[in-house]
């Protein structure tokens, strides 16, 4: 086993243990899907594959929404682990930035310093793919149930052009999340592979919503 393979294996075990009791949409299986999609997308991109894999595996190691909104805990936890594995500091910083800037809500922040890299683009696309399509729908309703949110309320309209703080504090029905985030992700993909994969998943969500509203309104 090479040093890179050993590092990936150790990271896998660390993530599995850390997320053993995680909410179903942000558990090890979510990480595994993002990791696999990251490798698929990376095959067509000029990137550091080790950074991509570590970024994918650690991107949700301590999601802020499950840690009282603390957006520093994820990068900090990743750094502590990677330092224990004697990873080069420049690589650790890169992975910290992937964790910090991967989320949808980070793109809603006005002003401030932004970080970009091809590795971030790959992992971000992989994470966004897992938020849409059939799995994305399942994850949205799983999280809505976890937060005890209503499925849909026709008297509560989606908030379009939402800012970061409003998005973070939203208690809106789960269906609103499709219009406030999920349906927007197709046009936010970075890579050609990501765009191609997102199209099919986006179309599935549109069909699902058509069916949902027909059933809701008693037309089926």
C-alpha positions in Angstrom: 0.0 0.0 0.0 1.4 3.4 -1.0 1.5 6.3 1.5 -1.4 8.0 -0.4 -3.5 4.8 -0.2 -2.7 4.5 3.5 -3.7 8.1 4.0 -7.0 7.6 2.2 -7.7 4.4 4.1 -7.0 6.1 7.5 -9.3 9.0 6.4 -12.1 6.6 5.5 -11.9 5.0 8.9 -11.8 8.4 10.7 -14.9 9.6 8.8 -16.9 6.4 9.3 -16.3 6.6 13.1 -16.9 10.3 13.3 -20.2 10.2 11.4 -21.5 6.9 12.9 -24.5 8.6 14.3 -25.0 11.4 11.7 -28.3 12.5 10.2 -29.2 10.2 7.3 -28.6 12.8 4.6 -25.1 13.7 5.9 -23.8 10.3 7.0 -21.0 8.1 5.8 -23.0 7.0 2.8 -23.4 10.7 1.7 -19.6 11.0 2.0 -19.0 7.8 0.0 -21.3 9.0 -2.8 -19.6 12.4 -3.0 -16.2 10.7 -2.9 -17.1 8.4 -5.8 -18.6 11.2 -7.8 -15.5 13.3 -7.1 -13.2 10.6 -8.6 -15.5 10.3 -11.6 -15.5 14.0 -12.3 -11.7 14.3 -11.6 -10.9 11.8 -14.3 -11.7 14.5 -16.9 -10.0 17.4 -15.0 -6.4 18.4 -14.4 -6.4 18.2 -10.6 -4.4 16.8 -7.7 -6.4 13.6 -7.1 -5.3 13.2 -3.5 -6.5 16.7 -2.6 -9.8 15.9 -4.3 -10.3 12.6 -2.5 -9.4 14.1 0.9 -11.6 17.1 0.3 -14.5 14.9 -0.6 -14.0 12.6 2.4 -13.7 15.4 4.9 -16.1 18.0 3.4 -18.8 17.2 5.9 -16.7 16.0 8.9 -18.5 18.6 11.1 -21.3 20.3 9.2 -22.1 23.8 10.7 -25.8 23.1 10.8 -25.3 20.2 13.2 -22.8 22.2 15.3 -24.7 25.3 16.4 -23.9 27.1 13.1 -20.1 27.0 13.8 -18.5 27.3 10.3 -15.0 26.9 11.7 -15.3 23.5 13.3 -15.2 21.5 10.1 -12.0 22.9 8.8 -10.5 22.8 12.3 -11.4 19.1 12.8 -10.0 18.2 9.4 -6.7 20.0 10.1 -6.2 18.2 13.4 -6.8 14.9 11.7 -4.5 15.6 8.7 -1.8 16.9 11.0 -1.9 13.6 12.9 -1.3 12.0 9.5 1.8 14.2 8.8 0.1 15.8 5.7 2.0 18.8 4.2 0.6 22.1 5.6 -0.1 23.6 2.2 -2.2 20.6 1.3 -4.0 20.9 4.7 -4.8 24.5 4.0 -6.1 23.6 0.5 -8.5 21.0 2.0 -9.6 23.4 4.8 -10.6 25.9 2.0 -12.5 23.2 0.2 -14.5 22.5 3.3 -15.0 26.2 4.0 -16.2 27.2 0.5 -17.9 24.1 -0.8 -21.4 24.9 0.6 -24.3 26.5 -1.3 -24.6 29.1 1.4 -21.0 30.3 1.1 -21.9 31.4 -2.4 -24.7 33.6 -0.9 -22.2 35.6 1.1 -21.8 39.2 -0.1 -18.2 40.5 -0.4 -15.3 38.9 1.4 -12.4 36.9 0.2 -13.3 33.9 -2.1 -11.2 30.8 -2.6 -11.1 29.0 -5.9 -9.3 25.9 -7.2 -10.0 23.1 -9.7 -10.1 20.7 -6.8 -12.8 22.7 -5.0 -14.8 22.8 -8.3 -14.7 19.0 -8.6 -15.7 18.3 -5.0 -18.3 21.0 -5.1 -19.9 19.5 -8.2 -19.9 16.1 -6.6 -21.5 17.4 -3.4 -24.1 19.3 -5.5 -25.0 16.2 -7.5 -25.8 14.4 -4.3 -28.3 17.3 -3.4 -30.4 16.8 -6.6 -32.1 14.0 -8.4 -33.7 11.0 -6.6 -31.2 11.0 -3.8 -31.4 14.7 -3.4 -35.2 14.5 -3.0 -34.8 11.8 -0.4 -32.2 13.8 1.5 -34.3 16.9 1.5 -37.3 15.2 3.0 -35.1 13.3 5.5 -33.6 16.5 6.7 -37.0 18.2 6.8 -38.3 15.4 9.0 -35.2 15.6 11.2 -36.1 19.3 11.7 -39.8 18.6 12.0 -40.7 20.8 9.0 -43.9 20.6 7.1 -43.8 19.0 3.6 -45.5 22.0 2.0 -47.6 25.0 2.9 -49.2 26.9 0.0 -49.4 30.0 2.2 -45.6 30.1 2.6 -43.9 31.2 -0.7 -40.3 30.3 -1.5 -37.9 33.1 -0.8 -36.0 33.7 -4.1 -32.7 35.6 -4.2 -32.2 34.6 -0.6 -29.2 35.9 1.4 -26.8 33.7 3.5 -28.3 34.5 6.9 -31.9 34.0 5.8 -30.9 30.7 4.2 -29.2 29.5 7.3 -32.1 30.5 9.6 -34.9 29.3 7.3 -37.6 27.1 8.8 -39.6 26.9 5.5 -41.4 23.8 4.3 -39.3 21.2 2.5 -40.9 21.9 -0.9 -39.6 25.5 -0.7 -36.1 24.2 -0.5 -36.4 23.0 -4.1 -37.0 26.5 -5.3 -34.6 28.2 -2.9 -31.7 25.8 -3.7 -32.1 22.5 -5.4 -33.5 23.7 -8.7 -30.7 26.3 -8.9 -27.8 23.9 -8.7 -27.8 22.7 -12.3 -26.7 26.1 -13.5 -24.1 26.4 -10.8 -22.0 23.3 -11.8 -18.4 24.0 -12.5 -17.2 21.1 -14.7 -18.5 19.7 -18.0 -19.0 16.3 -16.4 -20.8 17.8 -13.5 -23.1 19.8 -15.8 -23.9 16.7 -17.8 -24.8 14.6 -14.8 -26.8 17.4 -13.2 -29.1 17.8 -16.2 -30.7 14.3 -15.8 -31.1 14.7 -12.1 -32.6 18.2 -12.5 -35.1 16.9 -15.0 -36.1 14.2 -12.5 -36.8 16.8 -9.8 -39.0 18.8 -12.2 -41.0 15.7 -13.0 -41.3 14.9 -9.3 -42.6 18.4 -8.5 -45.2 18.2 -11.3 -46.4 14.9 -9.8 -46.3 16.3 -6.2 -48.5 19.3 -7.0 -51.0 17.2 -9.1 -51.4 14.9 -6.1 -51.6 17.8 -3.7 -54.3 19.5 -5.7 -56.3 16.3 -6.2 -55.7 16.0 -9.9 -54.5 12.4 -9.8 
